[in-house]
Amino acid sequence: MSAAKTGATMKISLMKRVAILLMVTFVGSPITLLAQDKTDGKDNKPAETAGSATKGKLDDRENPLLIGKRNINKHTINFYSLEKEVALGQQLAAQVEQQAKFIDDPVITEYVNRVGQNIVLHSDAKVPFTIKVVDSDDVNAFALPGGFFFVNKGLLLAADNEAEIAGVMAHEIAHVAARHGVEQASKGTLANLAIIPLIFMTGGLATIAYNALQFAVPLAFLKFSRGMESEADMLGAEYSWAAGYDPHSLVTFFEKLEKKDKDKPGTLAKVFRSHPPTPDRISKVSELIARFPERDEYTVNTSEFNRVKARLLQLTNSRVIAASGDRNGPQRPTLKRRRDGDDQTQPGQPGSDQPKDKPTLKRRDSDGKSDETKPPLNQP
């Protein structure tokens, strides 16, 4: 056997040993498995705390006035520094960006970034966020470890106001602030944890493994335990409140999605469906919100949200028209001549017996209930 061939064989063997060693370290070591057993109770603790029906003092994790002044990650098992978390997020985000299409309209992307970055400023997150709008009709948003945040076009179109968008974004930002993704990896609970050795490996072996994993890896980092979802509900409600939004909007949006998915199965994206907003989760976060410090008013909607949503609809419709193959340009309208005896009166016009539709207005009272006979608090 030649020296070159022997050297190549030894190199591949060494890389395999390094990969196995890393997998044992992150997945199968007794310390990791023991830590997983000990922290299972921790995963469920936020659900109990957030759902406490007892009126009274908020603890540190529940109190939105302590955001940025507390450590929400203590007593957790995490082998990742913030630098390694960002490096991992970059790897995962690169996979998403290779396959996804993005909205590049500057008005839309700037608006979504402004809403999201405002929530980040009012959160416990320790990493900077990069926010992009995905050109997908799925009602979805997800944030990868390290602050790489993707918001689907379908989510923006499904929301009725800015507070609903802010509520969903706050929930996803909470997952990153609590470092749930890398906590899952540290505990060895990810089915596709094989991505971790790729950070340390180079060459053909890493390329083969990387290509085999594909888009399943980012999704695996978004499958959180019930306790983690409840913690994100709790923190997300706090971040919405701190940013000035109505924290109930996340609850109402999830209720609306749940109803839509029942009426038309498939409305929820896979990530939402894996941990649906159950009545129990909704009840617990509602009870927590009721114990927040009172505010005179919340931001529910803005005129900018309405303009951006209309722009997004226009962009979507123009693409549909272009895809239909109509290259002859705008056509003249088809006219119909009115004949004697035809009743062409439309509702709302003189002579019509049918009343013209009126908009439904809504105000959010201090008790969190809606009064649909009053105008909205924050009408621009």
N, C-alpha and C positions, 0 to 999 in steps of 0.2 A: 504494500500500500504506500503510495507516495506521501511525502510530507505535507503537501498542499491539501490532499484529500483527507489525511488524518486530522489536520488542523480544522478543516471545515466541519468534519464530523464532531470534533470536540466542541466547536462553537455552538452547533445546534443542540448538542447534549447539554451544554451549560445553560443555554437559553431556556430549555425545557425545565431544567432543575430550578432555575430562578422563578419561572412561572408557577411551578408546583409549590415552591416555598412561599410565594406570595399568596397563592390561593389558600394554603394551609393557615397562613397568618391571618387572613381576613375572613375566612369562611369556617374552617374546621378546627381551630385551636380550642383546647379546653377552656381557656380564659374567655374567648369570645362566646362560646356556648353557655358558659356559666353566667356571663354578663347578660346574655339574652334572657335567661331564666329570671335573673334578678330584676331586670328592668321591664318585664312584662307588666308588672303591677303599675309601674310608672306610666306606661302607655295609656292605661285606663284612668289614671288619676285626674287628668284634665277634664275628662268627661264628667266625673263626679263633681269636681270643683265648679266647673262652668255651669252645671245644671242644678246647683244648690238652690232650692226654693226658699231658703231662709233669708229674710230681709235683714240687712245689717252691713257690717264692714266688709269691704272687698279685700281679699288678700293681694299680695304683690303681683301675682300673675294675672289677676282679674282687673286690676286697677289701671285704667287708661292714663291716669295722671302720672304714673311711674314709668311710662314708656321711655326707653333710652337710659333710664337710671337703675335698671335692674339687670340681673343675669337670668335669662329664661332658659339657659342651656346647662345649668349646673345639675349635677347628679345624673348626667347622661353619658353613655359610652360612645366615644367618638375618637377615632384614630386619625382624623384629618385636621390639619391646620387649615386656616382660611385660604392660604396660598394653594394648597393641594385641592381644596374644594373648588376653587375657581378654575384650576387646571382641569379637573374632572368635568366641570360644567362646560368648558370650552370644547372638550372632546365630544360631549353629548350634543351640544348645540351645533357643532359642525355636521353631525349626522342629520339633524333636522333640516339644516339649511341646504343640504345637498338634495333633499327630496321635496321640500315645500316650496310653494310659490308665495311671494310676498306682495302686499300692497305698497306701492312706492309713491303714492300721492302725498306730497309734503304736508298738506293741510290735515289729512287724516292721521298720519303718523305722528305729527307734532302734537296734535290734541291728545291722542292716546298716551304718548310719552309724558305729557304734562300732568294728566290725571294720575298716572301710575307713579311718577317720580314724587309727586306731592304726598302720596300715601307712604312711599319708601321713607321720606323725611320724617314721617310721623309713625315710624315703626321701630322695632328692635333690631333690624337688619344691620349687619356689620360689613356687607359687601356692596359694591356698586351694582346697579341694575342696567341691563341692556334690554330694551323692550322693542319688539317688532310685531307688525300686524300681518297675520297669515291670510292669504287669499283662499279661505276655505269656508264653506257654508255650515260646517259643523259648529254647534253651539258649544264652544270650548275655550279654555285658556289654561296654560300650564307654565310653571316656573321651574327650571332645572337648578340643581345645586350651583352655587356661585352667582346667582342672580340673572340668569339668561331666561328671559320672560317672553312668551309667545301668546298673543291674543288673536283669536280667530275672528274673521269678518262676521261670521254667523252669530257670535256673541254680541257684537255691537248692534246688529240688526234686530236681535231678539229682545234687547233691553228697551224699556219704555222711558227711561230717564238716566241721567248721569250717575245718580246714587246707586243704581243697580250695577252699573259697570264698575264703579268704585268698590262696591261690596265684594264682587267676585275677584277683582284684582287684589283686594286686601286679604282675602282668604288664601290666595296663591302666594302672595308675598309673605304671609305668616308661615307657610311651609318652609320657605328659605330662611326666614329669621330664626325659626326653631331648629334649623339644620336637619330636618327630617330625612332628606335624601341621603346624606352622608351618615346619619345615624343608622339608617337601614343597612347601608353598606358595611358599617363597622360591626353590626350585629350579625352579619352574614345571612340576612333574610331575603336578599335579592336572588331571584331565579337566574338572572343573567349577570352575576357578579364577575364573570370572566373578563369584563371590560377593564377591571382594575389593573391586571398585569400589563395591559397595553400602554399604560402611562409610563411604565418603566422599560418596556421592550422596544427594540428597533428591528428593522429588517423584514424579511419575507414572512416569518412566522407571525409577527404582529399584524401584517397586512391581511393574511389569510383569516385570522381570527376576527379582525375588525370588520371585514366584508361579510363574514358569516353572521355577525350579530345584527347588523343593519338597524332598522328603526325600532326594534323591540326593546333595545336597551333603555332609551329615554323613557319609554312607557313603563318599564319595570321600576324606574326610579320614582314613579308617580303613584305607585300602588301602596298606599299607606295604611297602617292599622287603624282600627276604629278610634283608638285613643288619640292618635295623631290627627285624624280628621276633626275630632272634637276640639283638640287644642287649637287647630287652625281656625275653626269656627269662632272660638273664644277670642283669640288674638286678632283675627280679621275684624270682628265686631269692634274691638278696642281701637284698631287702626282707623277704621271708618269714622268712628266717633271723634278721634283725635284730629283727623283731617277735616272735620266739619260736616261730614255727610250723615244722613239719617242711617243709623246702623241697622234698622229694621229692613232696609231695602234688600239686603242679602237674603233675608228670610223670605220676603215676598217674591223675590226672583226665583229662588229655589222651589217655592211652592208652585209658581207658574210653570216652571220647567217640568216639575213632576206631573202636573195636570196635562201638559202638552204631550209628554211621553206616554201617558195612559191613553189619551185620545188618539195619538199617532205614534206607535212604537218606533223607536229609532231616533227620536228627537235628541236624546242625550248622547253625547259622545262617549266612547268607551271609558275614558278616564273618569267622567262623572258617574257613569253607570256602575263602576266598580265599587264606589262608595256613595250611594245615592243619599240625598238629603232626607233622611227618614223623619217621621213625625217626632221621634224621640230626640233627635239632634235639633230639630227646629224648636221644639219646646224648651230644651235646655238653654239654647243661645238666647231665646226670647226672655227667659227668666233672668239671665245674666244682664241683658240690656236694660231690663226694668230697674236694676240696681246701680246703673251708671249715674254719675253726677248729672243733674238736670241742665239742659241748655234751653235758652229762650227760643232758638230756632235752628233748623238744620238745612243744609243744601240738599234739595231733592233733584232739581233739574236746572239746566242752564240753556240759554238760547244757542250757545255754541254746540252743545250736544245735538240739538235739533238740526242745526246747519250741517254738521259733520255726518249725521245719519242720512240726511237728504242727499248729501254729496256722494256718500257711499252707495246709496240706492241708485242714483243717477249713473255712477260708474259701472255698477253691476248691470243695469238695464242696457246701457250702451254696448257692453260686451255681448250681451245676449242677442241684441239686434245685429251686431257685426257678425256673430257666429251663425246667424240664420241664413247668411248668404245673400242678403239683399244689398246688392252693389249699385242699384239704380238711383240711390239718393232718396231724399224725401219725396213722397208722393202727394199729389193733390187730394184733398179730402173728397170722399164720396158724399154727394148731396142727394137729398130726397125731397121732392116737391110735395108740399102739403096739398091734399085734396079736400074739397068741401066735405064736411061731415066728420073729418078725422079729429079726434081729441088728442092734441099734442101737448096739453098743459102738463108741466112738470111740477113736482113737489117744491114748494117754496116760491113759485111764481104767482103773479096775480091771477086770481080765478081758480087756484088750486085749493081743494079741500084738505090736502095732506100737509101737516106742519113740517117746516124745515128742521132738519136735525140740528141739535144743539150739543156743544161739547160737554163732556163730563168733567167737572172740576173737583179737585181734591185738596184738602188741607190735612196735615198731620198734626194732631193735638198732642199735648204734653204727655198724655197717657199712652201714646203709641198707637191709638186707633185712628182710623181714617174717617173723615167727614166729607162725603162726596157732594155736599151742597155748598162748599166754600172753595174759593180760589186757592191755588198753591201758595205756600209761604214765600218761595223764592222765585217768583215769576220775574224774569228780567225785564 
